Amino acid sequence: MFQARASQWDHRLYNVNRDCAHNFGDVMREVVARLEGQRWPVVVRWLESEQVSAADLAKACQAFCTFVASSTEYPREQMPEALARCGWFATPPAAQAAVMAILGTVLAGYFWAGVREANVLGDEPTQTYQDLRQMGATASRWLTRPAWQRWLLLVWRACLRRLGWRR
């Protein structure tokens, strides 16, 4: 996985997996809003046919949030054990599937928007996974250059853009 330092003096490594953890609250709030708003008619009809209540969905969301939030408290625990401890398997399977389906649509939206916005130094946003990986490599090379080289390259790129050069 791509790791970078924000500066040569800050020795903490950037890790995209931490972004997922930092965004968990926002993601789950959106999952709950979509479940409450009944935004996916196929899922709504299926939950009705399975007789899954709003309380069942709330319990599934609560169990999933507890599963994630308590993951560091039990470092040796395996994922299935953690899910069981948090009550995930005590909720109706249809509620579990609905939460995961909505979670998938929320994350797909995050990825879709994130890949389109990922760029370095004003380049065009990436459009494919391969482009995103290449952008990570470009960012790594950029961040490891001395400040004077970064400044010189920025000036050079600005001059080229003024002359109408585009990548």
Contact map, one row per residue, 1 for C-alpha under 8 A:
11100000000000100000000000000000000000000000000000000000000000000000000000000000000000000000000000000000000000000000000000000000000000000000000000000000000000000000000
11110000000000110000000000000000000000000000000000000000000000000000000000000000000000000000000000000000000000000000000000000000000000011000000000000000000000000000000
11111000000011100000000000000000000000000000000000000000000000000000000000000000000000000000000000000000000000000000000000000000000000000001000000000000000000000000000
01111100000011100000000000000000000000000000000000000000000000000000000000000000000000000000000000000000000000000000000000000000000000000001001000000000000000000000000
00111111011111000000000000000000000000000000000000000000000000000000000000000000000000000000000000000000000000000000000000000000000000000000001000000000000000000000000
00011111010111000000000000000000000000000000000000000000000000000000000000000000000000000000000000000000000000000000000000000000000000000000001000000000000000000000000
00001111111000000000000000000000000000000000000000000000000000000000000000000000000000000000000000000000000000000000000000000000000000000000001000000000000000000000000
00001111111000000000000000000000000000000000000000000000000000000000000000000000000000000000000000000000000000000000000000000000000000000000000000000000000000000000000
00000011111000000000000000000000000000000000000000000000000000000000000000000000000000000000000000000000000000000000000000000000000000000000000000000000000000000000000
00001111111100000000000000000000000000000000000000000000000000000000000000000000000000000000000000000000000000000000000000000000000000000000000000000000000000000000000
00001011111110000000000000000000000000000000000000000000000000000000000000000000000000000000000000000000000000000000000000000000000000000000000000000000000000000000000
00001100011111000000000000000000000000000000000000000000000000000000000000000000000000000000000000000000000000000000000000000000000000000000000000000000000000000000000
00111100001111100000000000000000000000000000000000000000000000000000000000000000000000000000000000000000000000000000000000000000000000000000000000000000000000000000000
00111100000111110000000000000000000000000000000000000000000000000000000000000000000000000000000000000000000000000000000000000000000000000000000000000000000000000000000
11110000000011111110000000000000000000000000000000000000000000000000000000000000000000000000000000000000000000000000000000000000000000000000000000000000000000000000000
01000000000001111111000000000000000000000000000000000000000000000000000000000000000000000000000000000000000000000000000000000000000000000000000000000000000000000000000
00000000000000111111100000000000000000000000000000000000000000000000000000000000000000000000000000000000000000000000000000000000000000000000000000000000000000000000000
00000000000000111111110000000000000000000000000000000000000000000000000000000000000000000000000000000000000000000000000000000000000000000000000000000000000000000000000
00000000000000111111111000000000000000000000000000000000000000000000000000000000000000000000000000000000000000000000000000000000000000000000000000000000000000000000000
00000000000000011111111100000000000000000000000000000000000000000000000000000000000000000000000000000000000000000000000000000000000000000000000000000000000000000000000
00000000000000001111111100000000000000000000000000000000000000000000000000000000000000000000000000000000000000000000000000000000000000000000000000000000000000000000000
00000000000000000111111110000000000000000000000000000000000000000000000000000000000000000000000000000000000000000000000000000000000000000000000000000000000000000000000
00000000000000000011111111100000000000000000000000000000000000000000000000000000000000000000000000000000000000000000000000000000000000000000000000000000000000000000000
00000000000000000001111111110000000000000000000000000000000000000000000000000000000000000000000000000000000000000000000000000000000000000000000000000000000000000000000
00000000000000000000011111111000000000000000000000000000000000000000000000000000000000000000000000000000000000000000000000000000000000000000000000000000000000000000000
00000000000000000000001111111100000000000000000000000000000000000000000000000000000000000000000000000000000000000000000000000000000000000000000000000000000000000000000
00000000000000000000001111111110000000000000000000000000000000000000000000000000000000000000000000000010011000000000000000000000000000000000000000000000000000000000000
00000000000000000000000111111111000000000000000000000000000000001000000000000000000000000000000000000010000000000000000000000000000000000000000000000000000000000000000
00000000000000000000000011111111100000000000000000000000000000000000000000000000000000000000000000000000000000000000000000000000000000000000000000000000000000000000000
00000000000000000000000001111111110000000000000000000000000000000000000000000000000000000000000000000000010000000000000000000000000000000000000000000000000000000000000
00000000000000000000000000111111111000000000000000000000000000000000000000000000000000000000000000100110010000000000000000000000000000000000000000000000000000000000000
00000000000000000000000000011111111100000000000000000000000010000000000000000000000000000000000000000000000000000000000000000000000000000000000000000000000000000000000
00000000000000000000000000001111111110000000000000000000000000000000000000000000000000000000000000000000000000000000000000000000000000000000000000000000000000000000000
00000000000000000000000000000111111111110000000000000000000000000000000000000000000000000000000000000100000000000000000000000000000000000000000000000000000000000000000
00000000000000000000000000000011111111100000000000000000100000000000000000000000000000000000000000100100000000000000000000000000000000000000000000000000000000000000000
00000000000000000000000000000001111111000000000000000100000000000000000000000000000000000000000000000000000000000000000000000000000000000000000000000000000000000000000
00000000000000000000000000000000111111100000000000000000000000000000000000000000000000000000000000000000000000000000000000000000000000000000000000000000000000000000000
00000000000000000000000000000000011111111001000000000000000000000000000000000000000000000000000000000000000000000000000000000000000000000000000000000000000000000000000
00000000000000000000000000000000011011111001000000000000000000000000000000000000000000000000000000000000000000000000000000000000000000000000000000000000000000000000000
00000000000000000000000000000000010001111111000000000000000000000000000000000000000000000000000000000000000000000000000000000000000000000000000000000000000000000000000
00000000000000000000000000000000000001111111100000000000000000000000000000000000000000000000000000000000000000000000000000000000000000000000000000000000000000000000000
00000000000000000000000000000000000000011111110000000000000000000000000000000000000000000000000000000000000000000000000000000000000000000000000000000000000000000000000
00000000000000000000000000000000000000011111111000000000000000000000000000000000000000000000000001000000000000000000000000000000000000000000000000000000000000000000000
00000000000000000000000000000000000001111111111100000000000000000000000000000000000000000000000000000000000000000000000000000000000000000000000000000000000000000000000
00000000000000000000000000000000000000001111111110000000000000000000000000000000000000000000000000000000000000000000000000000000000000000000000000000000000000000000000
00000000000000000000000000000000000000000111111111000000000000000000000000000000000000000000000000000000000000000000000000000000000000000000000000000000000000000000000
00000000000000000000000000000000000000000011111111111000000000000000000000000000000000000000011001000000000000000000000000000000000000000000000000000000000000000000000
00000000000000000000000000000000000000000001111111111000000000000000000000000000000000000000000000000000000000000000000000000000000000000000000000000000000000000000000
00000000000000000000000000000000000000000000111111110000000000000000000000000000000000000000000000000000000000000000000000000000000000000000000000000000000000000000000
00000000000000000000000000000000000000000000011111110000000000000000000000000000000000000000010000000000000000000000000000000000000000000000000000000000000000000000000
00000000000000000000000000000000000000000000001111111000000000000000000000000000000000000000000000000000000000000000000000000000000000000000000000000000000000000000000
00000000000000000000000000000000000000000000001111111101100000000000000000000000000000000001011000000000000000000000000000000000000000000000000000000000000000000000000
00000000000000000000000000000000000000000000001100111111100000000000000000000000000000000000000000000000000000000000000000000000000000000000000000000000000000000000000
00000000000000000000000000000000000100000000000000011111110000000000000000000000000000000000000000000000000000000000000000000000000000000000000000000000000000000000000
00000000000000000000000000000000000000000000000000001111111000000000000000000000000000000000000000000000000000000000000000000000000000000000000000000000000000000000000
00000000000000000000000000000000000000000000000000011111111100000000000000000000000000000011001000000000000000000000000000000000000000000000000000000000000000000000000
00000000000000000000000000000000001000000000000000011111111110000000000000000000000000000000001101100000000000000000000000000000000000000000000000000000000000000000000
00000000000000000000000000000000000000000000000000000111111111000000000000000000000000000000000000000000000000000000000000000000000000000000000000000000000000000000000
00000000000000000000000000000000000000000000000000000011111111100000000000000000000000000010000000000000000000000000000000000000000000000000000000000000000000000000000
00000000000000000000000000000000000000000000000000000001111111110000000000000000000000110010001100100000000000000000000000000000000000000000000000000000000000000000000
00000000000000000000000000000001000000000000000000000000111111111000000000000000000000000000000000100000000000000000000000000000000000000000000000000000000000000000000
00000000000000000000000000000000000000000000000000000000011111111100000000000000000000000000000000000000000000000000000000000000000000000000000000000000000000000000000
00000000000000000000000000000000000000000000000000000000001111111110000000000000001001110000000000000000000000000000000000000000000000000000000000000000000000000000000
00000000000000000000000000000000000000000000000000000000000111111111000000000000001001010000000000000000000000000000000000000000000000000000000000000000000000000000000
00000000000000000000000000010000000000000000000000000000000011111111100000000000000000000000000000000000000000000000000000000000000000000000000000000000000000000000000
00000000000000000000000000000000000000000000000000000000000001111111110000000000000001000000000000000000000000000000000000000000000000000000000000000000000000000000000
00000000000000000000000000000000000000000000000000000000000000111111111000000000011011000000000000000000000000000000000000000000000000000000000000000000000000000000000
00000000000000000000000000000000000000000000000000000000000000011111111000000000000000000000000000000000000000000000000000000000000000000000000000000000000000000000000
00000000000000000000000000000000000000000000000000000000000000001111111100000000000000000000000000000000000000000000000000000000000000000000000000000000000000000000000
00000000000000000000000000000000000000000000000000000000000000000111111111000000000000000000000000000000000000000000000000000000000000000000000000000000000000000000000
00000000000000000000000000000000000000000000000000000000000000000011111111100000010000000000000000000000000000000000000000000000000000000000000000000000000000000000000
00000000000000000000000000000000000000000000000000000000000000000000111111100000000000000000000000000000000000000000000000000000000000000000000000000000000000000000000
00000000000000000000000000000000000000000000000000000000000000000000011111100000000000000000000000000000000000000000000000000000000000000000000000000000000000000000000
00000000000000000000000000000000000000000000000000000000000000000000011111111000000000000000000000000000000000000000000000000000000000000000000000000000000000000000000
00000000000000000000000000000000000000000000000000000000000000000000001111111000000000000000000000000000000000000000000000000000000000000000000000000000000000000000000
00000000000000000000000000000000000000000000000000000000000000000000000001111100000000000000000000000000000000000000000000000000000000000000000000000000000000000000000
00000000000000000000000000000000000000000000000000000000000000000000000001111110110000000000000000000000000000000000000000000000000000000000000000000000000000000000000
00000000000000000000000000000000000000000000000000000000000000000000000000011111110000000000000000000000000000000000000000000000000000000000000000000000000000000000000
00000000000000000000000000000000000000000000000000000000000000000000000000001111111000000000000000000000000000000000000000000000000000000000000000000000000000000000000
00000000000000000000000000000000000000000000000000000000000000000000000000000111111100000000000000000000000000000000000000000000000000000000000000000000000000000000000
00000000000000000000000000000000000000000000000000000000000000000000000000001111111110000000000000000000000000000000000000000000000000000000000000000000000000000000000
00000000000000000000000000000000000000000000000000000000000000000010001000001111111111000000000000000000000000000000000000000000000000000000000000000000000000000000000
00000000000000000000000000000000000000000000000000000000000000110010000000000011111111111000000000000000000000000000000000000000000000000000000000000000000000000000000
00000000000000000000000000000000000000000000000000000000000000000000000000000001111111111100000000000000000000000000000000000000000000000000000000000000000000000000000
00000000000000000000000000000000000000000000000000000000000000000010000000000000111111110000000000000000000000000000000000000000000000000000000000000000000000000000000
00000000000000000000000000000000000000000000000000000000000000110110000000000000011111110000000000000000000000000000000000000000000000000000000000000000000000000000000
00000000000000000000000000000000000000000000000000000000000100100000000000000000001111111110000000000000000000000000000000000000000000000000000000000000000000000000000
00000000000000000000000000000000000000000000000000000000000100110000000000000000001111111110000100000000000000000000000000000000000000000000000000000000000000000000000
00000000000000000000000000000000000000000000000000000000000000000000000000000000001100111111100000000000000000000000000000000000000000000000000000000000000000000000000
00000000000000000000000000000000000000000000000000000000000000000000000000000000000100111111000000000000000000000000000000000000000000000000000000000000000000000000000
00000000000000000000000000000000000000000000000000000001001100000000000000000000000000111111101100000000000000000000000000000000000000000000000000000000000000000000000
00000000000000000000000000000000000000000000000000010001000000000000000000000000000000001111111100000000000000000000000000000000000000000000000000000000000000000000000
00000000000000000000000000000000000000000000000000000000000000000000000000000000000000001011111110000000000000000000000000000000000000000000000000000000000000000000000
00000000000000000000000000000000000000000000001001010000000000000000000000000000000000000001111111000000000000000000000000000000000000000000000000000000000000000000000
00000000000000000000000000000000000000000000001000010001100100000000000000000000000000000011111111100000000000000000000000000000000000000000000000000000000000000000000
00000000000000000000000000000000000000000000000000000000100100000000000000000000000000010011111111110000000000000000000000000000000000000000000000000000000000000000000
00000000000000000000000000000000000000000000000000000000000000000000000000000000000000000000111111111000000000000000000000000000000000000000000000000000000000000000000
00000000000000000000000000000000000000000010001000000000100000000000000000000000000000000000011111111100000000000000000000000000000000000000000000000000000000000000000
00000000000000000000000000000010001000000000000000000000100110000000000000000000000000000000001111111110000000000000000000000000000000000000000000000000000000000000000
00000000000000000000000000000000000000000000000000000000000000000000000000000000000000000000000111111111000000000000000000000000000000000000000000000000000000000000000
00000000000000000000000000000000000000000000000000000000000000000000000000000000000000000000000011111111100000000000000000000000000000000000000000000000000000000000000
00000000000000000000000000000010011000000000000000000000000000000000000000000000000000000000000001111111110000000000000000000000000000000000000000000000000000000000000
00000000000000000000000000110010000000000000000000000000000000000000000000000000000000000000000000111111111000000000000000000000000000000000000000000000000000000000000
00000000000000000000000000000000000000000000000000000000000000000000000000000000000000000000000000011111111100000000000000000000000000000000000000000000000000000000000
00000000000000000000000000000000000000000000000000000000000000000000000000000000000000000000000000001111111110000000000000000000000000000000000000000000000000000000000
00000000000000000000000000100110000000000000000000000000000000000000000000000000000000000000000000000111111111000000000000000000000000000000000000000000000000000000000
00000000000000000000000000100000000000000000000000000000000000000000000000000000000000000000000000000011111111100000000000000000000000000000000000000000000000000000000
00000000000000000000000000000000000000000000000000000000000000000000000000000000000000000000000000000001111111110000000000000000000000000000000000000000000000000000000
00000000000000000000000000000000000000000000000000000000000000000000000000000000000000000000000000000000111111111000000000000000000000000000000000000000000000000000000
00000000000000000000000000000000000000000000000000000000000000000000000000000000000000000000000000000000011111111100000000000000000000000000000000000000000000000000000
00000000000000000000000000000000000000000000000000000000000000000000000000000000000000000000000000000000001111111110000000000000000000000000000000000000000000000000000
00000000000000000000000000000000000000000000000000000000000000000000000000000000000000000000000000000000000111111111000000000000000000000000000000000000000000000000000
00000000000000000000000000000000000000000000000000000000000000000000000000000000000000000000000000000000000011111111100000000000000000000000000000000000000000000000000
00000000000000000000000000000000000000000000000000000000000000000000000000000000000000000000000000000000000001111111110000000000000000000000000000000000000000000000000
00000000000000000000000000000000000000000000000000000000000000000000000000000000000000000000000000000000000000111111110000001111100100000000000000000000000000000000000
00000000000000000000000000000000000000000000000000000000000000000000000000000000000000000000000000000000000000011111110000001110000000000000000000000000000000000000000
00000000000000000000000000000000000000000000000000000000000000000000000000000000000000000000000000000000000000001111111000001100000000000000000000000000000000000000000
00000000000000000000000000000000000000000000000000000000000000000000000000000000000000000000000000000000000000000111111100001100000100100000000000000000000000000000000
00000000000000000000000000000000000000000000000000000000000000000000000000000000000000000000000000000000000000000000111111111100000000100000000000000000000000000000000
00000000000000000000000000000000000000000000000000000000000000000000000000000000000000000000000000000000000000000000011111100000000000100110000000000000000000000000000
00000000000000000000000000000000000000000000000000000000000000000000000000000000000000000000000000000000000000000000001111100000000000000000000000000000000000000000000
00000000000000000000000000000000000000000000000000000000000000000000000000000000000000000000000000000000000000000000001111110000000000000000000000000000000000000000000
00000000000000000000000000000000000000000000000000000000000000000000000000000000000000000000000000000000000000000000001111111000000000000000000000000000000000000000001
00000000000000000000000000000000000000000000000000000000000000000000000000000000000000000000000000000000000000000000001001111100000000000000000000000000000000000000000
00000000000000000000000000000000000000000000000000000000000000000000000000000000000000000000000000000000000000000011111000111110000000000000000000000000000000000000000
00000000000000000000000000000000000000000000000000000000000000000000000000000000000000000000000000000000000000000011111000011111101100100000000000000000000000000000000
00000000000000000000000000000000000000000000000000000000000000000000000000000000000000000000000000000000000000000011000000001111101100000000000000000000000000000000000
00000000000000000000000000000000000000000000000000000000000000000000000000000000000000000000000000000000000000000010000000000111111100000000000000000000000000000000000
00000000000000000000000000000000000000000000000000000000000000000000000000000000000000000000000000000000000000000010000000000111111110000000000000000000000000000000000
00000000000000000000000000000000000000000000000000000000000000000000000000000000000000000000000000000000000000000000000000000001111111000000000000000000000000000000000
00000000000000000000000000000000000000000000000000000000000000000000000000000000000000000000000000000000000000000000000000000111111111100000000000000000000000000000000
00000000000000000000000000000000000000000000000000000000000000000000000000000000000000000000000000000000000000000010010000000111111111110000000000000000000000000000000
00000000000000000000000000000000000000000000000000000000000000000000000000000000000000000000000000000000000000000000000000000000111111111000000000000000000000000000000
00000000000000000000000000000000000000000000000000000000000000000000000000000000000000000000000000000000000000000000000000000000011111111100000000000000000000000000000
00000000000000000000000000000000000000000000000000000000000000000000000000000000000000000000000000000000000000000000011100000100001111111110000000000000000000000000000
01000000000000000000000000000000000000000000000000000000000000000000000000000000000000000000000000000000000000000000000000000000000111111111000000000000000000000000000
01000000000000000000000000000000000000000000000000000000000000000000000000000000000000000000000000000000000000000000000000000000000011111111100000000000000000000000000
00000000000000000000000000000000000000000000000000000000000000000000000000000000000000000000000000000000000000000000000100000000000001111111110000000000000000000000000
00000000000000000000000000000000000000000000000000000000000000000000000000000000000000000000000000000000000000000000000100000000000000111111111000000000000000000000000
00110000000000000000000000000000000000000000000000000000000000000000000000000000000000000000000000000000000000000000000000000000000000011111111100000000000000000000000
00000000000000000000000000000000000000000000000000000000000000000000000000000000000000000000000000000000000000000000000000000000000000001111111110000000000000000000000
00000000000000000000000000000000000000000000000000000000000000000000000000000000000000000000000000000000000000000000000000000000000000000111111110000100000000000000000
00011110000000000000000000000000000000000000000000000000000000000000000000000000000000000000000000000000000000000000000000000000000000000011111110000000000000000000000
00000000000000000000000000000000000000000000000000000000000000000000000000000000000000000000000000000000000000000000000000000000000000000001111111000000000000000000000
00000000000000000000000000000000000000000000000000000000000000000000000000000000000000000000000000000000000000000000000000000000000000000000111111101100000000000000000
00000000000000000000000000000000000000000000000000000000000000000000000000000000000000000000000000000000000000000000000000000000000000000000000111111100000000000000000
00000000000000000000000000000000000000000000000000000000000000000000000000000000000000000000000000000000000000000000000000000000000000000000000011111110000000000000000
00000000000000000000000000000000000000000000000000000000000000000000000000000000000000000000000000000000000000000000000000000000000000000000000001111111000000000000000
00000000000000000000000000000000000000000000000000000000000000000000000000000000000000000000000000000000000000000000000000000000000000000000000011111111100000000000000
00000000000000000000000000000000000000000000000000000000000000000000000000000000000000000000000000000000000000000000000000000000000000000000010011111111110000000000000
00000000000000000000000000000000000000000000000000000000000000000000000000000000000000000000000000000000000000000000000000000000000000000000000000111111111000000000000
00000000000000000000000000000000000000000000000000000000000000000000000000000000000000000000000000000000000000000000000000000000000000000000000000011111111100000000000
00000000000000000000000000000000000000000000000000000000000000000000000000000000000000000000000000000000000000000000000000000000000000000000000000001111111110000000000
00000000000000000000000000000000000000000000000000000000000000000000000000000000000000000000000000000000000000000000000000000000000000000000000000000111111111000000000
00000000000000000000000000000000000000000000000000000000000000000000000000000000000000000000000000000000000000000000000000000000000000000000000000000011111111100000000
00000000000000000000000000000000000000000000000000000000000000000000000000000000000000000000000000000000000000000000000000000000000000000000000000000001111111110000000
00000000000000000000000000000000000000000000000000000000000000000000000000000000000000000000000000000000000000000000000000000000000000000000000000000000111111111000000
00000000000000000000000000000000000000000000000000000000000000000000000000000000000000000000000000000000000000000000000000000000000000000000000000000000011111111100000
00000000000000000000000000000000000000000000000000000000000000000000000000000000000000000000000000000000000000000000000000000000000000000000000000000000001111111110000
00000000000000000000000000000000000000000000000000000000000000000000000000000000000000000000000000000000000000000000000000000000000000000000000000000000000111111111110
00000000000000000000000000000000000000000000000000000000000000000000000000000000000000000000000000000000000000000000000000000000000000000000000000000000000011111111110
00000000000000000000000000000000000000000000000000000000000000000000000000000000000000000000000000000000000000000000000000000000000000000000000000000000000001111111100
00000000000000000000000000000000000000000000000000000000000000000000000000000000000000000000000000000000000000000000000000000000000000000000000000000000000000111111100
00000000000000000000000000000000000000000000000000000000000000000000000000000000000000000000000000000000000000000000000000000000000000000000000000000000000000011111110
00000000000000000000000000000000000000000000000000000000000000000000000000000000000000000000000000000000000000000000000000000000000000000000000000000000000000011111111
00000000000000000000000000000000000000000000000000000000000000000000000000000000000000000000000000000000000000000000000000000000000000000000000000000000000000011001111
00000000000000000000000000000000000000000000000000000000000000000000000000000000000000000000000000000000000000000000000000100000000000000000000000000000000000000000111
